[in-house]
Amino acid sequence: MARQKVILPEEGIPRDKLLKIMKEASKEDANWKDGKTWGLVNRASDEHTDLLKEVFTMFFSENALSPFVFPSLKKFESEVVSMTIDLLGGNRRACGSMTSGGTESILLAVKTYRDWAREKFPEIIEPEMLLPGSAHPSFDKAAKYFDVKPIYVPIDDKSYRADVKAMKDKISENTILIVGSAPDYPRGVVDPITELGALAKQSGIGMHVDACLGGYMLPFVRKLGYKIPDFDFSVPGVTSISADIHKYGYGAKGSSTILYRKDELLKYQYCATVDWSGGIYASPAMQGSRSAGTIAAAWAALNALGESGYLKLAKVVMDTTKRLIKGIEEIPELYVLGKPDMSVYSFTSDKFHIYNIADAMERRGWHLDRLQFPPAIHMTVNPPNSKVIEPFLKDLNESVEEVINNPEKKADRQSALYEMIATAPDRESVKDFVLDFLKDLYKAK
Ligand SMILES: Cc1ncc(COP(=O)(O)O)c(C=O)c1O
């Protein structure tokens, strides 16, 4: 499909008109302000968001590419990294960087281990990384970008956690890295990090914990008294962790951290070009110019909330999660998958196709993500969701009734597409289809 010709306006659009056009465009966006989304938007409170906006605006024009021109940003970034290391059990030798998000943190980790292994194990020509089947797709992206072969190992089909024995069996002379999630996105369970760390240590290879979701949540949930499996640098063998500030760190979108147990690894992440006529060019992460606003907002979020603020938010989120899970499990046709460790979980049904519930809820104004293998509905709980527990459960009960009473009703367009994609046996054709879809999606219409 050819793109529609949208061209630069000859004259700039006046401010009021421009804002009106953009406001109009946003009307189709999901209603996150009223807690109707369960993922994508992480938000502590209106006051907190106002503070982040103010700080973001204050540093709007600065550029974190140069720590010398903007020393305040170097201070903010290094302090954010330091606070996060402390939160995740790292000692004084631990180090890291801020990045634009979980994906960049994971891409950098994989690149770091690839380059480290090139030096440490020059005999390895085709490096491999072991991934539980539930690992986030950014590892697959990293595999493609950096030519590290991903070896997916099916997870335990009851607990939905990484299967340690199966992963051990897959370690080969080419394995350079083992990955675990804390928690994973599909079911919100923490993998057996202690056992996976021991495997990595025994084999003298890297172990990355993807705590993009849990890095700024699990430490506080544990302090509230919940039993949280060990997942951070306190586990021998864990050599790096990714933790996203723009998720439960309640920073601005575009902020995450990548941390290493020891600073020897950092040089494999960094890039320096010393023979360029533009001068010495060195950068810690993937981006060149970097948003100062997100770095400033990250520092502001951590310092404005402090431990007591994060604990309060974690309590609201965990109380909300418990009430929602209880409400879901009181509906006989529904059940939650596995035993989620924090505030990320999914539910499904054996009585009808769960996507029909997602459709029915969407017609009632809720935005819910659909999962596959098995089909389920995903929920990431945030503080604003605490205000919608009752309306959500009321609509969920009504939706279940509606689906039971209309067994013939076909899935809505989005669910039908998801179902077709999930059940198609030829996964390569599915991939081509999705890539074609994406190509058209980003064309001006
Ligand atoms: C477990 C996990 N890892 C990594 C990521 C990637 O994070 P981002 O979307 O910030 O790139 C996500 C995103 O949801 C995630 O849930």
Ligand as a Chemical Component Dictionary entry (heavy atoms), coordinates in Angstrom:
data_LIG
# 
_chem_comp.id                   LIG 
_chem_comp.type                 NON-POLYMER 
_chem_comp.pdbx_formal_charge   0 
_chem_comp.three_letter_code    LIG 
# 
loop_
_chem_comp_atom.comp_id 
_chem_comp_atom.atom_id 
_chem_comp_atom.alt_atom_id 
_chem_comp_atom.type_symbol 
_chem_comp_atom.charge 
_chem_comp_atom.model_Cartn_x 
_chem_comp_atom.model_Cartn_y 
_chem_comp_atom.model_Cartn_z 
_chem_comp_atom.pdbx_ordinal 
LIG C1 C1 C 0 10.025 -8.216 31.265 1  
LIG C2 C2 C 0 10.269 -7.118 30.271 2  
LIG N1 N1 N 0 11.509 -6.942 29.781 3  
LIG C3 C3 C 0 11.784 -5.973 28.894 4  
LIG C4 C4 C 0 10.802 -5.140 28.427 5  
LIG C5 C5 C 0 11.133 -4.089 27.385 6  
LIG O1 O1 O 0 10.965 -2.809 27.894 7  
LIG P1 P1 P 0 10.731 -1.532 26.971 8  
LIG O2 O2 O 0 9.361  -1.676 26.377 9  
LIG O3 O3 O 0 10.860 -0.397 27.934 10 
LIG O4 O4 O 0 11.762 -1.484 25.923 11 
LIG C6 C6 C 0 9.493  -5.295 28.902 12 
LIG C7 C7 C 0 8.407  -4.439 28.419 13 
LIG O5 O5 O 0 7.270  -4.599 28.761 14 
LIG C8 C8 C 0 9.221  -6.311 29.847 15 
LIG O6 O6 O 0 7.981  -6.517 30.316 16 
# 
loop_
_chem_comp_bond.comp_id 
_chem_comp_bond.atom_id_1 
_chem_comp_bond.atom_id_2 
_chem_comp_bond.value_order 
_chem_comp_bond.pdbx_ordinal 
LIG C1 C2 SING 1  
LIG C2 N1 SING 2  
LIG C2 C8 DOUB 3  
LIG N1 C3 DOUB 4  
LIG C3 C4 SING 5  
LIG C4 C5 SING 6  
LIG C4 C6 DOUB 7  
LIG C5 O1 SING 8  
LIG O1 P1 SING 9  
LIG P1 O2 DOUB 10 
LIG P1 O3 SING 11 
LIG P1 O4 SING 12 
LIG C6 C7 SING 13 
LIG C6 C8 SING 14 
LIG C7 O5 DOUB 15 
LIG C8 O6 SING 16 
# 
